[in-house]
Amino acid sequence: MTNAKIAARVLVSKDGPYVVAGHVPLAKQTICTDADGGSEKWEEGDRYPTREGYALCRCGGSRKKPFCDGTHAKIAFDGSETASRKSYVDQANVFDGPRYQLMDVGSLCAFGRFCDPNGKVWNQVIRTDEPETSVTFLNQVENCPAGRLVAWDKATGKSVEPELPVSIGLVEDPQEECSGPIWLRGGIKLVSADGFEYETRNRVTLCRCGHSNNKPFCDGAHASIKFQSK
């Protein structure tokens, strides 16, 4: 484990912002779509100056987004954490295929929609013995920002994960005309307001619109309310 991974940490403050420590880079990450509007790839946008620590808005009301300006206190934001504290594996449904298994925790869905093209990954998994389908399947699963979906290699007995830098992304979704979640990448420690340490994972998305029913994680609510980060 690198020093960056050891130092990087996000604290979910009680009814307040996400407090980030460890010189974690911060940049916009935009969902790019194909001609049919299907999610296809990620494009990195503007980067913010890297600082030792900073506080990211969690209530959705800050006028200094993505940073906190204290609005949560003025609006009496309820940031109660309701997400399961079980490990990913303990929550996952498993879909079996010849080469890979697909693990799926639906409650973590952040509405990135990378799972949808090419007939949906749940249908692709049964054809992962076909080289072309296997490549497409892995690409779509690995692009899932929330880590709702994980591919499991049956030959090695290990999950298949993309190499992501230790960083935080601010998701933008032009197709849905909204701003998405805060994307923790590369294995950043996440600590709850009461001190509980959530399972550290390569891909995690946190709510920044304030409307998720699975706090601190994103549940896709930003799309239904057309949340804007501006």
N, C-alpha and C positions, 0 to 999 in steps of 0.2 A: 504494500500500500504506500502510495506517495505521500510526502509531507502535505501536499495540497489537500488530499483527501482526509488526512487526519485533522487538519486545522479547520476545514470548511464546515460550518454549522449554521443551521437556521433554527431559531427559537420562536415558537408560536406564543406571543405574549397574550396574556389574558385580556380578551376583548379589545386587543390592540394589534399592532403591526407584526410582521415577520421581521425579527431582528437577525440580520445576517452578519456573520463574523468569518474572518479568514481570507481576506483579499480575494473574494470570489468574483470573477468577471461577470458583467451583466450586459446583455445585448438583446435586441429584438430578434425574434425568430418567426418568420412568416410562412404560413402554409401555402404552397404553390400548387395550383391545380392543372389538370390536363384539359384538352379541348371539350371534354364532356362534363367538366366541373368536378371531377374526382380528385381527391387529395393525392399528390404525386411525389412531392419532395419538399425539403425545408430550405429556406434561404435566409441567411443571417443578414440582419440590417444594422442599424446604428448601434454602436457600442458606447456604453457609459464609462467615464473614468473609473478605473478600479481603485477601490478604497478598502481599508482594513475592515470597516464595518458600515452598515447602513440599515435603515428601516424601510421596508416595503409595505405599501398600503394593503390592508386586508379587508377593509370595510367597503371599498369601492367608491368612497366619497371624497377622497383627497383631491385638492386642486393642484397638487404638485406631483401627480402620478408620474412614475410608478412609486414615488416615495411618500411616506406618511407625513401629514401636516397637522395631525391631532384631531381630525374630523371625527374619528371614531368616538372620542369622548363627548363631543358636542351632540352627536346623534344617538348616544347610548347604544352603540353597536353591540349586539350579542354574538360573540364569536365562539360560543360553546362548541367544543370538539365532540362530534358524535360518531366519528369513523371507528370502525373495528380496529382493535389492537392486535388481532391475530396476525400471524405471518402470512405472506402472500400465498405460499403453498397450501396452507391450511384453509384458505378461502377459495382457492381456485377450482373451477370446473375443468375437466380434462377431456379433450377431443383427440381421439387416437388416429394416427395415420401410419403408413408403412415405414417412413423414415423419421418423421417428426411427430411429436405430440403438440397440441396447442393448448396452453393453459390460459384461462380467462377468468378475471374477477370483474364482473359487470359493474359493481358499485364504484369502480375506479374510472369509469369511462369519462373522458374529457372532451368528447365529441370532435376528435381530430379527423375521423372518417378515413384514415388510411386503410382501414380494414375492408372498405366497401368495393373498390374497383376489382375488375377481373373475376367477378362472380363471388366475392366475399371470401375472406380467409377461412371461415368455418367450413366452406365447401372445398377449398383448395387443399386442406390438410390431408384429405383422403387420397390425394394424387401427388404427394410429395416424393414418390419414387420416380416421377417424371422430372428430369433435370430442369426444364424451363419453368415448370410450375413451382418447383422447389425454390428457385431463385426469386421468383415473383413473391411467393409466400413469405420468405424470410425478409425481403425488403419491406413489404407492407407491415409485417409484425414489428420489425425493429423500428419503424418510423412512428409507431404508436407512442406519443409523448408521455402518457400516463403510466406506461408499463402495465396497462390493463391486460394486454396480450403478451405472452412470452412463448417462444418456440423452445421445445425441449428435444435435444438430439438423442434419439434412442440408442444410437451406437456408443456414444460417449457417456451417457447418463448425466449430461450437463445442459444447462440452459444456454441458448445462443443469444448473445447480447452485442449490440454495436459498441464500438470504441467511442465514447463520448468524453470530451474534456470536462474537467471539474468547472462548472459554470452554471449560471442561471439565465434562462431565456424568458422573454416576455412575449407570449404568443399573440400573433395577429392573424386574423382569419378573414381576408378580403371576400372570399366566396360567400361567407355568412354575414358579411358586413358588420363584424364585431371584433372585439379584442378578447383573447382567450386567457388561459391561466398562467400562473408563474410555473416555469418548467425547471425543476431541479435536475441537473445532469451530472453524470459521472460519479455518483455515490456520495452525496452530501448528507451529513447527519441531520436528522429532523427531530427536534425535542419539543414536547408538548408543554403547555402552560403549567402543568403540574409536575413536570420533570420526567415524564415517561419518554423513553427513546423509542421512536417508531423504527421499524426495520429499515436499515439503510439499503437503498436500491439504486440501480443505475439510472432509472427513469421514474420520475415522480412529478405529478402536477398538483399545485396548490391553488385553491380558490382565491381570486383577487377581485371578484365582483361583489362579494359579501352575501351571495344568495344560495350557495351550495347547501344541500341538506346532508352532506357528508364531510363537513369541515374536519380537519383543515384541507382535505383533498377536494379537488374540482369534481363536480358531477355533471358538467355541461350546461349549468344554469345560465352562464354568460350568453349562450346562443339564443335562448328563449327571451331574454330581456334586452338583447342587442347591446350588451355592455360596451362602452367606449372608454379607452384609456386616456383620451385627450381631455 
